[in-house]
Structure formats: C-alpha cells, structure tokens
C-alpha cells in the first residue's frame, strides 16, 4: 500500500518544477477584458450623402443597405425595435445600440424627427443609411451628447409593435351627463359598451382591465391603452371608486366612471404626482380571476 507521505512529496516535487526557471519566462494570465462590443466605424460616405442617395422634401437623404422581408411599415404611433449607430459628419459616434448587444425599443413619436421620417417607409428586416439635416435632429431619441447638428444613421428595423391611435378626451369629461347613473356613494357611471359576460367580480376578485384616466380639465394622467398592455390588480387594492364601479361590470363591458375626490386619491394626495380631486376613467373589463 502506498505510504500516506507519498502524496505531499509528489506535490512538493511538482511545485518545485513549476517554480523552476526565471520568473520572466512565465506567461501571465490574460485578462478577459471588456466583452462589450464597440460601435462600428463611420462609413466612407459619412461626410456627405452620395449622388445616388434619395432625397426628400425635408432635406433627409437615404440609401437602402438591405431589403426587408416585411410588408407593413410602422405607423406614426407604433413602437419599433431598431439596431443603429449614429455619427457626426466627421465620424464621431453619437449613439449606438451595438454595444448594448440588443435592439433599442422606442415609440415612433419619440424618435428624432429625421430618424422617424426615415423609418416610416421601412419594413421589418430592412436596413438604411440616413443623412439627417440638423433641423431634423434637434429633439427626440436617441439623445445626442453636446450640441445638435447634422448626423448619419445606419438603422435596421428589427420589429414593429402596433399601438393604438391617440385617445381622444371624452366630451363629457368635465361632469357626468344627465343620463349617467349614480350610486349612493356619489359614483357616476355610463355604459359605453355591453359585454357578453354573466358574472360580476367581487370585492376580493382580481381583474384584468384596459383603462384611461383624465382630470376634469381633460388632461390624461394614465392609460394602459396608450401603453399597449392591460393591467391586472385585486379590486381590494385600488381606489374606492374602482372597487365599487368595476363590480357593476361583466367581462366585455366598457364603462365611463366619474369618481368624486373622496373615492379617488382625495383632494390632497400625499404621494407626489398623484392626481387630486374628481377623476374620470374609461374602463374595459377583460377578465376576472
């Protein structure tokens, strides 16, 4: 049987061999470095649009770099996912999605005016180079460091998410009309659409809804419709006007509620940014859980 002392001796011999020789001959372990990719270098025609670029009445110039496979361009209110890099005419990087390793998502209405104009005729999978004049690059995303000026963007349209058109302010937002029903608490409501559901939610139910909310002067302060995603919540965990009002509904109903201040967030909410006083909501009940 091997001696229990043989293992330490072998280890010591091995270490001695590893440490033998000049230290300078050993190779240091290379650091992993920054795995974050860099923005691509500016294209050769970054300084000026070439003669074969298409120019629009606004001053935007563009050139297709790759055809897309989609069929429908984004609408003015849609949400788009794009990969891009922007440069100044001198080749300095303005902004880029490439170091992030994933596309950026933004609303068409929030994009630089020149970028939005360039994206409007594009389809999914298409890539273009845009020469954007200074007048179309002053506001919007992506934000530019320093002073605004002309810019060049290589942009690929990765995806399009259809968003609803802007929501109009109800004509009766200032006060409940004569044909609205009222409850003993002071809540007023009017059915805008009747659904086919049979059951009403209870106070301890959880519901899924689409909604938009306004102050009586017509200012919208919140909307799941605008975000493009419904909201889920327990009825016991929302303002009193919602807890009472949504129980009057069945799945598929859409109702307008005029909620007095005491049934909303109060006349002097303690949380910053919360609307005060009476509020108006359009609520559509999608499901009960």
HELIX and SHEET records of a PDB file:
HELIX    1   1 UNK A    6  UNK A   19  1                                  14    
HELIX    2   2 UNK A   23  UNK A   25  5                                   3    
HELIX    3   3 UNK A   98  UNK A  100  5                                   3    
HELIX    4   4 UNK A  108  UNK A  110  5                                   3    
HELIX    5   5 UNK A  113  UNK A  120  1                                   8    
HELIX    6   6 UNK A  134  UNK A  136  5                                   3    
HELIX    7   7 UNK A  224  UNK A  227  1                                   4    
HELIX    8   8 UNK A  235  UNK A  237  5                                   3    
HELIX    9   9 UNK A  240  UNK A  246  1                                   7    
HELIX   10  10 UNK A  261  UNK A  263  5                                   3    
SHEET    1   A 6 UNK A  54  UNK A  55  0                                        
SHEET    2   A 6 UNK A  61  UNK A  66 -1                                        
SHEET    3   A 6 UNK A 127  UNK A 132 -1                                        
SHEET    4   A 6 UNK A 151  UNK A 161 -1                                        
SHEET    5   A 6 UNK A  79  UNK A  87 -1                                        
SHEET    6   A 6 UNK A  93  UNK A  96 -1                                        
SHEET    1   B 6 UNK A  54  UNK A  55  0                                        
SHEET    2   B 6 UNK A  61  UNK A  66 -1                                        
SHEET    3   B 6 UNK A 127  UNK A 132 -1                                        
SHEET    4   B 6 UNK A 151  UNK A 161 -1                                        
SHEET    5   B 6 UNK A  79  UNK A  87 -1                                        
SHEET    6   B 6 UNK A 104  UNK A 107 -1                                        
SHEET    1   C 6 UNK A 181  UNK A 182  0                                        
SHEET    2   C 6 UNK A 188  UNK A 193 -1                                        
SHEET    3   C 6 UNK A 254  UNK A 259 -1                                        
SHEET    4   C 6 UNK A 279  UNK A 288 -1                                        
SHEET    5   C 6 UNK A 206  UNK A 215 -1                                        
SHEET    6   C 6 UNK A 220  UNK A 223 -1                                        
SHEET    1   D 6 UNK A 181  UNK A 182  0                                        
SHEET    2   D 6 UNK A 188  UNK A 193 -1                                        
SHEET    3   D 6 UNK A 254  UNK A 259 -1                                        
SHEET    4   D 6 UNK A 279  UNK A 288 -1                                        
SHEET    5   D 6 UNK A 206  UNK A 215 -1                                        
SHEET    6   D 6 UNK A 231  UNK A 234 -1                                        
END                                                                             
